[in-house]
Amino acid sequence: MKKFSISRIHTCSGIFRLIGGIVATEKSVEIEYEKVEFMGTDGWCELDLNSSNANAILSMIQSDIIHHVLTQP
């Protein structure tokens, strides 16, 4: 598992800060999030990783996260 910490990433769904790990094989990519925050009007707001809304958002930005993590040295 490759650990990652993204201090700021701009996506079509907003600006996020994420900590987690990624496992990439030839057949699949799995991301395990430890902490996810989005930039709200009053600053960083933590997402509840157990909520269906947070999981829907993370699904929408998954390709952005994968691209960012796998292209970094």
PDB file of N, CA, C, O and CB in Angstrom:
ATOM      1  N   MET A   1       0.847  -1.178   0.000  1.00  0.00           N
ATOM      2  CA  MET A   1       0.000   0.000   0.000  1.00  0.00           C
ATOM      3  C   MET A   1       0.889   1.235   0.000  1.00  0.00           C
ATOM      4  O   MET A   1       1.831   1.345   0.785  1.00  0.00           O
ATOM      5  CB  MET A   1      -0.962   0.001   1.220  1.00  0.00           C
ATOM      6  N   LYS A   2       0.571   2.157  -0.894  1.00  0.00           N
ATOM      7  CA  LYS A   2       1.277   3.432  -0.962  1.00  0.00           C
ATOM      8  C   LYS A   2       0.467   4.457  -0.172  1.00  0.00           C
ATOM      9  O   LYS A   2      -0.678   4.751  -0.516  1.00  0.00           O
ATOM     10  CB  LYS A   2       1.488   3.894  -2.452  1.00  0.00           C
ATOM     11  N   LYS A   3       1.063   4.996   0.882  1.00  0.00           N
ATOM     12  CA  LYS A   3       0.399   6.023   1.693  1.00  0.00           C
ATOM     13  C   LYS A   3       0.445   7.355   0.950  1.00  0.00           C
ATOM     14  O   LYS A   3       1.387   7.625   0.205  1.00  0.00           O
ATOM     15  CB  LYS A   3       1.071   6.153   3.097  1.00  0.00           C
ATOM     16  N   PHE A   4      -0.575   8.183   1.157  1.00  0.00           N
ATOM     17  CA  PHE A   4      -0.578   9.511   0.550  1.00  0.00           C
ATOM     18  C   PHE A   4      -1.164  10.534   1.510  1.00  0.00           C
ATOM     19  O   PHE A   4      -1.966  10.218   2.389  1.00  0.00           O
ATOM     20  CB  PHE A   4      -1.367   9.505  -0.765  1.00  0.00           C
ATOM     21  N   SER A   5      -0.735  11.759   1.308  1.00  0.00           N
ATOM     22  CA  SER A   5      -1.269  12.907   2.023  1.00  0.00           C
ATOM     23  C   SER A   5      -1.330  14.044   1.014  1.00  0.00           C
ATOM     24  O   SER A   5      -0.295  14.537   0.566  1.00  0.00           O
ATOM     25  CB  SER A   5      -0.389  13.285   3.288  1.00  0.00           C
ATOM     26  N   ILE A   6      -2.520  14.455   0.661  1.00  0.00           N
ATOM     27  CA  ILE A   6      -2.723  15.520  -0.325  1.00  0.00           C
ATOM     28  C   ILE A   6      -3.198  16.747   0.428  1.00  0.00           C
ATOM     29  O   ILE A   6      -4.284  16.747   1.008  1.00  0.00           O
ATOM     30  CB  ILE A   6      -3.754  15.099  -1.442  1.00  0.00           C
ATOM     31  N   SER A   7      -2.389  17.789   0.418  1.00  0.00           N
ATOM     32  CA  SER A   7      -2.726  18.996   1.185  1.00  0.00           C
ATOM     33  C   SER A   7      -3.806  19.841   0.513  1.00  0.00           C
ATOM     34  O   SER A   7      -4.516  20.593   1.181  1.00  0.00           O
ATOM     35  CB  SER A   7      -1.484  19.839   1.390  1.00  0.00           C
ATOM     36  N   ARG A   8      -3.926  19.716  -0.807  1.00  0.00           N
ATOM     37  CA  ARG A   8      -4.962  20.475  -1.526  1.00  0.00           C
ATOM     38  C   ARG A   8      -5.057  19.940  -2.943  1.00  0.00           C
ATOM     39  O   ARG A   8      -4.066  19.908  -3.674  1.00  0.00           O
ATOM     40  CB  ARG A   8      -4.648  22.011  -1.534  1.00  0.00           C
ATOM     41  N   ILE A   9      -6.253  19.521  -3.325  1.00  0.00           N
ATOM     42  CA  ILE A   9      -6.492  19.094  -4.701  1.00  0.00           C
ATOM     43  C   ILE A   9      -7.803  19.712  -5.167  1.00  0.00           C
ATOM     44  O   ILE A   9      -8.822  19.638  -4.479  1.00  0.00           O
ATOM     45  CB  ILE A   9      -6.529  17.531  -4.817  1.00  0.00           C
ATOM     46  N   HIS A  10      -7.760  20.319  -6.340  1.00  0.00           N
ATOM     47  CA  HIS A  10      -8.937  20.941  -6.940  1.00  0.00           C
ATOM     48  C   HIS A  10      -9.605  19.917  -7.852  1.00  0.00           C
ATOM     49  O   HIS A  10      -8.961  19.365  -8.744  1.00  0.00           O
ATOM     50  CB  HIS A  10      -8.554  22.240  -7.732  1.00  0.00           C
ATOM     51  N   THR A  11     -10.886  19.663  -7.635  1.00  0.00           N
ATOM     52  CA  THR A  11     -11.645  18.715  -8.451  1.00  0.00           C
ATOM     53  C   THR A  11     -12.918  19.389  -8.937  1.00  0.00           C
ATOM     54  O   THR A  11     -13.219  20.522  -8.560  1.00  0.00           O
ATOM     55  CB  THR A  11     -11.978  17.420  -7.650  1.00  0.00           C
ATOM     56  N   CYS A  12     -13.662  18.679  -9.778  1.00  0.00           N
ATOM     57  CA  CYS A  12     -14.938  19.222 -10.256  1.00  0.00           C
ATOM     58  C   CYS A  12     -15.965  19.317  -9.127  1.00  0.00           C
ATOM     59  O   CYS A  12     -16.965  20.024  -9.250  1.00  0.00           O
ATOM     60  CB  CYS A  12     -15.493  18.352 -11.392  1.00  0.00           C
ATOM     61  N   SER A  13     -15.713  18.603  -8.027  1.00  0.00           N
ATOM     62  CA  SER A  13     -16.627  18.621  -6.881  1.00  0.00           C
ATOM     63  C   SER A  13     -16.172  19.530  -5.757  1.00  0.00           C
ATOM     64  O   SER A  13     -16.821  19.588  -4.713  1.00  0.00           O
ATOM     65  CB  SER A  13     -16.797  17.238  -6.350  1.00  0.00           C
ATOM     66  N   GLY A  14     -15.067  20.244  -5.947  1.00  0.00           N
ATOM     67  CA  GLY A  14     -14.581  21.149  -4.925  1.00  0.00           C
ATOM     68  C   GLY A  14     -13.109  20.941  -4.610  1.00  0.00           C
ATOM     69  O   GLY A  14     -12.395  20.244  -5.331  1.00  0.00           O
ATOM     70  N   ILE A  15     -12.674  21.552  -3.533  1.00  0.00           N
ATOM     71  CA  ILE A  15     -11.280  21.482  -3.094  1.00  0.00           C
ATOM     72  C   ILE A  15     -11.214  20.561  -1.879  1.00  0.00           C
ATOM     73  O   ILE A  15     -11.992  20.705  -0.936  1.00  0.00           O
ATOM     74  CB  ILE A  15     -10.710  22.909  -2.757  1.00  0.00           C
ATOM     75  N   PHE A  16     -10.276  19.615  -1.914  1.00  0.00           N
ATOM     76  CA  PHE A  16     -10.197  18.602  -0.865  1.00  0.00           C
ATOM     77  C   PHE A  16      -8.793  18.494  -0.291  1.00  0.00           C
ATOM     78  O   PHE A  16      -7.806  18.859  -0.930  1.00  0.00           O
ATOM     79  CB  PHE A  16     -10.638  17.252  -1.405  1.00  0.00           C
ATOM     80  N   ARG A  17      -8.731  17.984   0.934  1.00  0.00           N
ATOM     81  CA  ARG A  17      -7.487  17.619   1.620  1.00  0.00           C
ATOM     82  C   ARG A  17      -7.712  16.188   2.101  1.00  0.00           C
ATOM     83  O   ARG A  17      -8.704  15.897   2.770  1.00  0.00           O
ATOM     84  CB  ARG A  17      -7.130  18.624   2.836  1.00  0.00           C
ATOM     85  N   LEU A  18      -6.759  15.277   1.747  1.00  0.00           N
ATOM     86  CA  LEU A  18      -6.989  13.859   2.012  1.00  0.00           C
ATOM     87  C   LEU A  18      -5.746  13.173   2.563  1.00  0.00           C
ATOM     88  O   LEU A  18      -4.616  13.542   2.245  1.00  0.00           O
ATOM     89  CB  LEU A  18      -7.443  13.158   0.746  1.00  0.00           C
ATOM     90  N   ILE A  19      -5.985  12.164   3.397  1.00  0.00           N
ATOM     91  CA  ILE A  19      -4.931  11.284   3.906  1.00  0.00           C
ATOM     92  C   ILE A  19      -5.449   9.864   3.748  1.00  0.00           C
ATOM     93  O   ILE A  19      -6.602   9.573   4.067  1.00  0.00           O
ATOM     94  CB  ILE A  19      -4.554  11.607   5.418  1.00  0.00           C
ATOM     95  N   GLY A  20      -4.580   8.978   3.247  1.00  0.00           N
ATOM     96  CA  GLY A  20      -5.009   7.590   3.095  1.00  0.00           C
ATOM     97  C   GLY A  20      -3.946   6.731   2.468  1.00  0.00           C
ATOM     98  O   GLY A  20      -2.755   7.033   2.538  1.00  0.00           O
ATOM     99  N   GLY A  21      -4.390   5.656   1.852  1.00  0.00           N
ATOM    100  CA  GLY A  21      -3.490   4.731   1.192  1.00  0.00           C
ATOM    101  C   GLY A  21      -4.142   4.209  -0.073  1.00  0.00           C
ATOM    102  O   GLY A  21      -5.367   4.193  -0.192  1.00  0.00           O
ATOM    103  N   ILE A  22      -3.311   3.781  -1.023  1.00  0.00           N
ATOM    104  CA  ILE A  22      -3.815   3.285  -2.304  1.00  0.00           C
ATOM    105  C   ILE A  22      -3.074   2.007  -2.668  1.00  0.00           C
ATOM    106  O   ILE A  22      -1.861   1.897  -2.486  1.00  0.00           O
ATOM    107  CB  ILE A  22      -3.653   4.355  -3.424  1.00  0.00           C
ATOM    108  N   VAL A  23      -3.826   1.048  -3.185  1.00  0.00           N
ATOM    109  CA  VAL A  23      -3.254  -0.205  -3.686  1.00  0.00           C
ATOM    110  C   VAL A  23      -3.669  -0.312  -5.146  1.00  0.00           C
ATOM    111  O   VAL A  23      -4.858  -0.370  -5.458  1.00  0.00           O
ATOM    112  CB  VAL A  23      -3.739  -1.465  -2.842  1.00  0.00           C
ATOM    113  N   ALA A  24      -2.691  -0.339  -6.031  1.00  0.00           N
ATOM    114  CA  ALA A  24      -2.962  -0.430  -7.464  1.00  0.00           C
ATOM    115  C   ALA A  24      -2.383  -1.729  -8.004  1.00  0.00           C
ATOM    116  O   ALA A  24      -1.199  -2.020  -7.828  1.00  0.00           O
ATOM    117  CB  ALA A  24      -2.374   0.789  -8.222  1.00  0.00           C
ATOM    118  N   THR A  25      -3.238  -2.504  -8.664  1.00  0.00           N
ATOM    119  CA  THR A  25      -2.799  -3.706  -9.343  1.00  0.00           C
ATOM    120  C   THR A  25      -3.139  -3.541 -10.820  1.00  0.00           C
ATOM    121  O   THR A  25      -3.683  -2.514 -11.226  1.00  0.00           O
ATOM    122  CB  THR A  25      -3.465  -4.989  -8.734  1.00  0.00           C
ATOM    123  N   GLU A  26      -2.824  -4.537 -11.608  1.00  0.00           N
ATOM    124  CA  GLU A  26      -3.154  -4.462 -13.033  1.00  0.00           C
ATOM    125  C   GLU A  26      -4.664  -4.444 -13.260  1.00  0.00           C
ATOM    126  O   GLU A  26      -5.144  -3.900 -14.254  1.00  0.00           O
ATOM    127  CB  GLU A  26      -2.530  -5.639 -13.784  1.00  0.00           C
ATOM    128  N   LYS A  27      -5.404  -5.041 -12.332  1.00  0.00           N
ATOM    129  CA  LYS A  27      -6.843  -5.187 -12.522  1.00  0.00           C
ATOM    130  C   LYS A  27      -7.691  -4.159 -11.780  1.00  0.00           C
ATOM    131  O   LYS A  27      -8.819  -3.886 -12.188  1.00  0.00           O
ATOM    132  CB  LYS A  27      -7.253  -6.542 -12.097  1.00  0.00           C
ATOM    133  N   SER A  28      -7.166  -3.583 -10.692  1.00  0.00           N
ATOM    134  CA  SER A  28      -7.997  -2.678  -9.902  1.00  0.00           C
ATOM    135  C   SER A  28      -7.153  -1.698  -9.100  1.00  0.00           C
ATOM    136  O   SER A  28      -5.941  -1.852  -8.950  1.00  0.00           O
ATOM    137  CB  SER A  28      -8.897  -3.472  -8.966  1.00  0.00           C
ATOM    138  N   VAL A  29      -7.841  -0.690  -8.595  1.00  0.00           N
ATOM    139  CA  VAL A  29      -7.240   0.294  -7.698  1.00  0.00           C
ATOM    140  C   VAL A  29      -8.179   0.447  -6.513  1.00  0.00           C
ATOM    141  O   VAL A  29      -9.376   0.677  -6.681  1.00  0.00           O
ATOM    142  CB  VAL A  29      -6.989   1.675  -8.420  1.00  0.00           C
ATOM    143  N   GLU A  30      -7.625   0.319  -5.318  1.00  0.00           N
ATOM    144  CA  GLU A  30      -8.418   0.489  -4.102  1.00  0.00           C
ATOM    145  C   GLU A  30      -7.830   1.618  -3.275  1.00  0.00           C
ATOM    146  O   GLU A  30      -6.617   1.693  -3.079  1.00  0.00           O
ATOM    147  CB  GLU A  30      -8.468  -0.824  -3.279  1.00  0.00           C
ATOM    148  N   ILE A  31      -8.702   2.498  -2.792  1.00  0.00           N
ATOM    149  CA  ILE A  31      -8.272   3.615  -1.954  1.00  0.00           C
ATOM    150  C   ILE A  31      -8.893   3.447  -0.578  1.00  0.00           C
ATOM    151  O   ILE A  31     -10.092   3.201  -0.450  1.00  0.00           O
ATOM    152  CB  ILE A  31      -8.670   4.989  -2.585  1.00  0.00           C
ATOM    153  N   GLU A  32      -8.067   3.582   0.446  1.00  0.00           N
ATOM    154  CA  GLU A  32      -8.549   3.580   1.823  1.00  0.00           C
ATOM    155  C   GLU A  32      -8.267   4.962   2.397  1.00  0.00           C
ATOM    156  O   GLU A  32      -7.112   5.371   2.514  1.00  0.00           O
ATOM    157  CB  GLU A  32      -7.865   2.445   2.683  1.00  0.00           C
ATOM    158  N   TYR A  33      -9.329   5.677   2.752  1.00  0.00           N
ATOM    159  CA  TYR A  33      -9.192   7.025   3.288  1.00  0.00           C
ATOM    160  C   TYR A  33      -9.110   6.988   4.806  1.00  0.00           C
ATOM    161  O   TYR A  33      -9.878   6.282   5.460  1.00  0.00           O
ATOM    162  CB  TYR A  33     -10.362   7.906   2.839  1.00  0.00           C
ATOM    163  N   GLU A  34      -8.183   7.746   5.360  1.00  0.00           N
ATOM    164  CA  GLU A  34      -8.087   7.912   6.808  1.00  0.00           C
ATOM    165  C   GLU A  34      -8.797   9.189   7.242  1.00  0.00           C
ATOM    166  O   GLU A  34      -9.473   9.222   8.270  1.00  0.00           O
ATOM    167  CB  GLU A  34      -6.611   7.939   7.256  1.00  0.00           C
ATOM    168  N   LYS A  35      -8.630  10.247   6.433  1.00  0.00           N
ATOM    169  CA  LYS A  35      -9.241  11.539   6.745  1.00  0.00           C
ATOM    170  C   LYS A  35      -9.473  12.286   5.441  1.00  0.00           C
ATOM    171  O   LYS A  35      -8.593  12.340   4.582  1.00  0.00           O
ATOM    172  CB  LYS A  35      -8.346  12.376   7.718  1.00  0.00           C
ATOM    173  N   VAL A  36     -10.658  12.860   5.299  1.00  0.00           N
ATOM    174  CA  VAL A  36     -11.005  13.643   4.116  1.00  0.00           C
ATOM    175  C   VAL A  36     -11.679  14.920   4.585  1.00  0.00           C
ATOM    176  O   VAL A  36     -12.599  14.892   5.402  1.00  0.00           O
ATOM    177  CB  VAL A  36     -11.933  12.839   3.141  1.00  0.00           C
ATOM    178  N   GLU A  37     -11.204  16.040   4.054  1.00  0.00           N
ATOM    179  CA  GLU A  37     -11.803  17.339   4.354  1.00  0.00           C
ATOM    180  C   GLU A  37     -12.058  18.071   3.048  1.00  0.00           C
ATOM    181  O   GLU A  37     -11.337  17.879   2.069  1.00  0.00           O
ATOM    182  CB  GLU A  37     -10.888  18.181   5.294  1.00  0.00           C
ATOM    183  N   PHE A  38     -13.082  18.907   3.034  1.00  0.00           N
ATOM    184  CA  PHE A  38     -13.339  19.756   1.873  1.00  0.00           C
ATOM    185  C   PHE A  38     -13.333  21.213   2.320  1.00  0.00           C
ATOM    186  O   PHE A  38     -13.590  21.531   3.481  1.00  0.00           O
ATOM    187  CB  PHE A  38     -14.695  19.387   1.192  1.00  0.00           C
ATOM    188  N   MET A  39     -13.035  22.079   1.372  1.00  0.00           N
ATOM    189  CA  MET A  39     -12.983  23.505   1.668  1.00  0.00           C
ATOM    190  C   MET A  39     -14.399  24.058   1.599  1.00  0.00           C
ATOM    191  O   MET A  39     -15.007  24.121   0.530  1.00  0.00           O
ATOM    192  CB  MET A  39     -12.036  24.258   0.681  1.00  0.00           C
ATOM    193  N   GLY A  40     -14.905  24.451   2.743  1.00  0.00           N
ATOM    194  CA  GLY A  40     -16.219  25.069   2.823  1.00  0.00           C
ATOM    195  C   GLY A  40     -16.071  26.586   2.877  1.00  0.00           C
ATOM    196  O   GLY A  40     -14.962  27.108   2.755  1.00  0.00           O
ATOM    197  N   THR A  41     -17.157  27.277   3.055  1.00  0.00           N
ATOM    198  CA  THR A  41     -17.105  28.735   3.107  1.00  0.00           C
ATOM    199  C   THR A  41     -16.395  29.251   4.354  1.00  0.00           C
ATOM    200  O   THR A  41     -15.889  30.373   4.364  1.00  0.00           O
ATOM    201  CB  THR A  41     -18.502  29.301   3.049  1.00  0.00           C
ATOM    202  N   ASP A  42     -16.356  28.423   5.419  1.00  0.00           N
ATOM    203  CA  ASP A  42     -15.696  28.825   6.662  1.00  0.00           C
ATOM    204  C   ASP A  42     -14.391  28.084   6.916  1.00  0.00           C
ATOM    205  O   ASP A  42     -13.891  28.075   8.041  1.00  0.00           O
ATOM    206  CB  ASP A  42     -16.623  28.606   7.822  1.00  0.00           C
ATOM    207  N   GLY A  43     -13.837  27.462   5.881  1.00  0.00           N
ATOM    208  CA  GLY A  43     -12.586  26.719   6.039  1.00  0.00           C
ATOM    209  C   GLY A  43     -12.783  25.232   5.808  1.00  0.00           C
ATOM    210  O   GLY A  43     -13.766  24.813   5.197  1.00  0.00           O
ATOM    211  N   TRP A  44     -11.835  24.431   6.303  1.00  0.00           N
ATOM    212  CA  TRP A  44     -11.859  22.986   6.100  1.00  0.00           C
ATOM    213  C   TRP A  44     -12.947  22.329   6.943  1.00  0.00           C
ATOM    214  O   TRP A  44     -13.094  22.626   8.129  1.00  0.00           O
ATOM    215  CB  TRP A  44     -10.497  22.379   6.435  1.00  0.00           C
ATOM    216  N   CYS A  45     -13.717  21.420   6.307  1.00  0.00           N
ATOM    217  CA  CYS A  45     -14.775  20.674   6.974  1.00  0.00           C
ATOM    218  C   CYS A  45     -14.522  19.186   6.749  1.00  0.00           C
ATOM    219  O   CYS A  45     -14.348  18.748   5.612  1.00  0.00           O
ATOM    220  CB  CYS A  45     -16.188  21.094   6.447  1.00  0.00           C
ATOM    221  N   GLU A  46     -14.501  18.411   7.830  1.00  0.00           N
ATOM    222  CA  GLU A  46     -14.214  16.985   7.715  1.00  0.00           C
ATOM    223  C   GLU A  46     -15.451  16.221   7.245  1.00  0.00           C
ATOM    224  O   GLU A  46     -16.565  16.470   7.707  1.00  0.00           O
ATOM    225  CB  GLU A  46     -13.722  16.426   9.058  1.00  0.00           C
ATOM    226  N   LEU A  47     -15.233  15.292   6.322  1.00  0.00           N
ATOM    227  CA  LEU A  47     -16.305  14.420   5.861  1.00  0.00           C
ATOM    228  C   LEU A  47     -16.426  13.213   6.782  1.00  0.00           C
ATOM    229  O   LEU A  47     -15.423  12.689   7.265  1.00  0.00           O
ATOM    230  CB  LEU A  47     -16.056  13.970   4.409  1.00  0.00           C
ATOM    231  N   ASP A  48     -17.641  12.781   7.018  1.00  0.00           N
ATOM    232  CA  ASP A  48     -17.895  11.551   7.765  1.00  0.00           C
ATOM    233  C   ASP A  48     -17.747  10.403   6.778  1.00  0.00           C
ATOM    234  O   ASP A  48     -18.611  10.199   5.925  1.00  0.00           O
ATOM    235  CB  ASP A  48     -19.327  11.555   8.447  1.00  0.00           C
ATOM    236  N   LEU A  49     -16.657   9.654   6.890  1.00  0.00           N
ATOM    237  CA  LEU A  49     -16.358   8.603   5.931  1.00  0.00           C
ATOM    238  C   LEU A  49     -17.337   7.443   5.970  1.00  0.00           C
ATOM    239  O   LEU A  49     -17.286   6.568   5.105  1.00  0.00           O
ATOM    240  CB  LEU A  49     -14.988   8.093   6.167  1.00  0.00           C
ATOM    241  N   ASN A  50     -18.221   7.416   6.947  1.00  0.00           N
ATOM    242  CA  ASN A  50     -19.236   6.363   7.043  1.00  0.00           C
ATOM    243  C   ASN A  50     -20.552   6.759   6.389  1.00  0.00           C
ATOM    244  O   ASN A  50     -21.458   5.932   6.279  1.00  0.00           O
ATOM    245  CB  ASN A  50     -19.480   6.012   8.493  1.00  0.00           C
ATOM    246  N   SER A  51     -20.671   8.008   5.954  1.00  0.00           N
ATOM    247  CA  SER A  51     -21.940   8.461   5.381  1.00  0.00           C
ATOM    248  C   SER A  51     -22.022   8.147   3.887  1.00  0.00           C
ATOM    249  O   SER A  51     -21.011   8.120   3.185  1.00  0.00           O
ATOM    250  CB  SER A  51     -22.116   9.966   5.609  1.00  0.00           C
ATOM    251  N   SER A  52     -23.228   7.914   3.430  1.00  0.00           N
ATOM    252  CA  SER A  52     -23.428   7.621   2.003  1.00  0.00           C
ATOM    253  C   SER A  52     -23.139   8.845   1.140  1.00  0.00           C
ATOM    254  O   SER A  52     -22.676   8.709   0.007  1.00  0.00           O
ATOM    255  CB  SER A  52     -24.863   7.132   1.753  1.00  0.00           C
ATOM    256  N   ASN A  53     -23.409  10.045   1.667  1.00  0.00           N
ATOM    257  CA  ASN A  53     -23.112  11.264   0.909  1.00  0.00           C
ATOM    258  C   ASN A  53     -21.606  11.429   0.696  1.00  0.00           C
ATOM    259  O   ASN A  53     -21.170  11.783  -0.399  1.00  0.00           O
ATOM    260  CB  ASN A  53     -23.679  12.497   1.634  1.00  0.00           C
ATOM    261  N   ALA A  54     -20.820  11.177   1.729  1.00  0.00           N
ATOM    262  CA  ALA A  54     -19.367  11.282   1.604  1.00  0.00           C
ATOM    263  C   ALA A  54     -18.849  10.248   0.615  1.00  0.00           C
ATOM    264  O   ALA A  54     -17.976  10.553  -0.197  1.00  0.00           O
ATOM    265  CB  ALA A  54     -18.685  11.101   2.974  1.00  0.00           C
ATOM    266  N   ASN A  55     -19.374   9.037   0.672  1.00  0.00           N
ATOM    267  CA  ASN A  55     -18.938   8.000  -0.261  1.00  0.00           C
ATOM    268  C   ASN A  55     -19.305   8.342  -1.697  1.00  0.00           C
ATOM    269  O   ASN A  55     -18.557   8.017  -2.619  1.00  0.00           O
ATOM    270  CB  ASN A  55     -19.545   6.663   0.119  1.00  0.00           C
ATOM    271  N   ALA A  56     -20.446   8.993  -1.898  1.00  0.00           N
ATOM    272  CA  ALA A  56     -20.839   9.421  -3.241  1.00  0.00           C
ATOM    273  C   ALA A  56     -19.873  10.480  -3.772  1.00  0.00           C
ATOM    274  O   ALA A  56     -19.487  10.441  -4.940  1.00  0.00           O
ATOM    275  CB  ALA A  56     -22.280   9.970  -3.232  1.00  0.00           C
ATOM    276  N   ILE A  57     -19.489  11.414  -2.921  1.00  0.00           N
ATOM    277  CA  ILE A  57     -18.533  12.454  -3.315  1.00  0.00           C
ATOM    278  C   ILE A  57     -17.188  11.828  -3.642  1.00  0.00           C
ATOM    279  O   ILE A  57     -16.575  12.162  -4.655  1.00  0.00           O
ATOM    280  CB  ILE A  57     -18.375  13.510  -2.198  1.00  0.00           C
ATOM    281  N   LEU A  58     -16.725  10.916  -2.786  1.00  0.00           N
ATOM    282  CA  LEU A  58     -15.428  10.274  -3.016  1.00  0.00           C
ATOM    283  C   LEU A  58     -15.440   9.451  -4.302  1.00  0.00           C
ATOM    284  O   LEU A  58     -14.417   9.357  -4.981  1.00  0.00           O
ATOM    285  CB  LEU A  58     -15.055   9.381  -1.825  1.00  0.00           C
ATOM    286  N   SER A  59     -16.561   8.866  -4.641  1.00  0.00           N
ATOM    287  CA  SER A  59     -16.672   8.132  -5.911  1.00  0.00           C
ATOM    288  C   SER A  59     -16.535   9.079  -7.097  1.00  0.00           C
ATOM    289  O   SER A  59     -15.923   8.731  -8.107  1.00  0.00           O
ATOM    290  CB  SER A  59     -18.017   7.382  -5.988  1.00  0.00           C
ATOM    291  N   MET A  60     -17.104  10.274  -6.975  1.00  0.00           N
ATOM    292  CA  MET A  60     -17.038  11.249  -8.066  1.00  0.00           C
ATOM    293  C   MET A  60     -15.622  11.758  -8.303  1.00  0.00           C
ATOM    294  O   MET A  60     -15.255  12.057  -9.439  1.00  0.00           O
ATOM    295  CB  MET A  60     -17.955  12.421  -7.773  1.00  0.00           C
ATOM    296  N   ILE A  61     -14.822  11.859  -7.241  1.00  0.00           N
ATOM    297  CA  ILE A  61     -13.474  12.405  -7.391  1.00  0.00           C
ATOM    298  C   ILE A  61     -12.393  11.325  -7.408  1.00  0.00           C
ATOM    299  O   ILE A  61     -11.204  11.642  -7.415  1.00  0.00           O
ATOM    300  CB  ILE A  61     -13.193  13.381  -6.274  1.00  0.00           C
ATOM    301  N   GLN A  62     -12.794  10.058  -7.413  1.00  0.00           N
ATOM    302  CA  GLN A  62     -11.832   8.957  -7.333  1.00  0.00           C
ATOM    303  C   GLN A  62     -10.783   9.010  -8.434  1.00  0.00           C
ATOM    304  O   GLN A  62      -9.601   8.803  -8.157  1.00  0.00           O
ATOM    305  CB  GLN A  62     -12.558   7.636  -7.396  1.00  0.00           C
ATOM    306  N   SER A  63     -11.178   9.281  -9.674  1.00  0.00           N
ATOM    307  CA  SER A  63     -10.196   9.304 -10.767  1.00  0.00           C
ATOM    308  C   SER A  63      -9.185  10.430 -10.580  1.00  0.00           C
ATOM    309  O   SER A  63      -8.016  10.263 -10.927  1.00  0.00           O
ATOM    310  CB  SER A  63     -10.905   9.460 -12.119  1.00  0.00           C
ATOM    311  N   ASP A  64      -9.609  11.576 -10.037  1.00  0.00           N
ATOM    312  CA  ASP A  64      -8.683  12.676  -9.751  1.00  0.00           C
ATOM    313  C   ASP A  64      -7.661  12.260  -8.699  1.00  0.00           C
ATOM    314  O   ASP A  64      -6.476  12.569  -8.821  1.00  0.00           O
ATOM    315  CB  ASP A  64      -9.453  13.925  -9.276  1.00  0.00           C
ATOM    316  N   ILE A  65      -8.122  11.558  -7.666  1.00  0.00           N
ATOM    317  CA  ILE A  65      -7.233  11.124  -6.583  1.00  0.00           C
ATOM    318  C   ILE A  65      -6.241  10.093  -7.109  1.00  0.00           C
ATOM    319  O   ILE A  65      -5.043  10.186  -6.840  1.00  0.00           O
ATOM    320  CB  ILE A  65      -8.048  10.536  -5.399  1.00  0.00           C
ATOM    321  N   ILE A  66      -6.736   9.114  -7.854  1.00  0.00           N
ATOM    322  CA  ILE A  66      -5.858   8.074  -8.401  1.00  0.00           C
ATOM    323  C   ILE A  66      -4.793   8.695  -9.286  1.00  0.00           C
ATOM    324  O   ILE A  66      -3.611   8.382  -9.150  1.00  0.00           O
ATOM    325  CB  ILE A  66      -6.670   7.034  -9.197  1.00  0.00           C
ATOM    326  N   HIS A  67      -5.200   9.566 -10.182  1.00  0.00           N
ATOM    327  CA  HIS A  67      -4.238  10.217 -11.079  1.00  0.00           C
ATOM    328  C   HIS A  67      -3.194  10.994 -10.286  1.00  0.00           C
ATOM    329  O   HIS A  67      -1.999  10.897 -10.566  1.00  0.00           O
ATOM    330  CB  HIS A  67      -4.962  11.158 -12.056  1.00  0.00           C
ATOM    331  N   HIS A  68      -3.637  11.754  -9.311  1.00  0.00           N
ATOM    332  CA  HIS A  68      -2.717  12.567  -8.507  1.00  0.00           C
ATOM    333  C   HIS A  68      -1.708  11.700  -7.757  1.00  0.00           C
ATOM    334  O   HIS A  68      -0.506  11.966  -7.790  1.00  0.00           O
ATOM    335  CB  HIS A  68      -3.500  13.427  -7.514  1.00  0.00           C
ATOM    336  N   VAL A  69      -2.200  10.668  -7.085  1.00  0.00           N
ATOM    337  CA  VAL A  69      -1.321   9.830  -6.261  1.00  0.00           C
ATOM    338  C   VAL A  69      -0.356   9.018  -7.120  1.00  0.00           C
ATOM    339  O   VAL A  69       0.830   8.923  -6.802  1.00  0.00           O
ATOM    340  CB  VAL A  69      -2.152   8.889  -5.384  1.00  0.00           C
ATOM    341  N   LEU A  70      -0.851   8.443  -8.187  1.00  0.00           N
ATOM    342  CA  LEU A  70       0.006   7.555  -8.984  1.00  0.00           C
ATOM    343  C   LEU A  70       0.993   8.297  -9.882  1.00  0.00           C
ATOM    344  O   LEU A  70       1.938   7.690 -10.386  1.00  0.00           O
ATOM    345  CB  LEU A  70      -0.851   6.659  -9.833  1.00  0.00           C
ATOM    346  N   THR A  71       0.792   9.584 -10.089  1.00  0.00           N
ATOM    347  CA  THR A  71       1.754  10.348 -10.892  1.00  0.00           C
ATOM    348  C   THR A  71       2.769  11.097 -10.057  1.00  0.00           C
ATOM    349  O   THR A  71       3.669  11.735 -10.603  1.00  0.00           O
ATOM    350  CB  THR A  71       1.030  11.321 -11.766  1.00  0.00           C
ATOM    351  N   GLN A  72       2.640  11.028  -8.737  1.00  0.00           N
ATOM    352  CA  GLN A  72       3.601  11.684  -7.847  1.00  0.00           C
ATOM    353  C   GLN A  72       4.763  10.735  -7.566  1.00  0.00           C
ATOM    354  O   GLN A  72       4.569   9.523  -7.465  1.00  0.00           O
ATOM    355  CB  GLN A  72       2.920  12.123  -6.517  1.00  0.00           C
ATOM    356  N   PRO A  73       5.977  11.289  -7.441  1.00  0.00           N
ATOM    357  CA  PRO A  73       7.136  10.429  -7.156  1.00  0.00           C
ATOM    358  C   PRO A  73       7.093   9.826  -5.768  1.00  0.00           C
ATOM    359  O   PRO A  73       7.999   9.083  -5.390  1.00  0.00           O
ATOM    360  CB  PRO A  73       8.413  11.209  -7.315  1.00  0.00           C
TER     361      PRO A  73
END
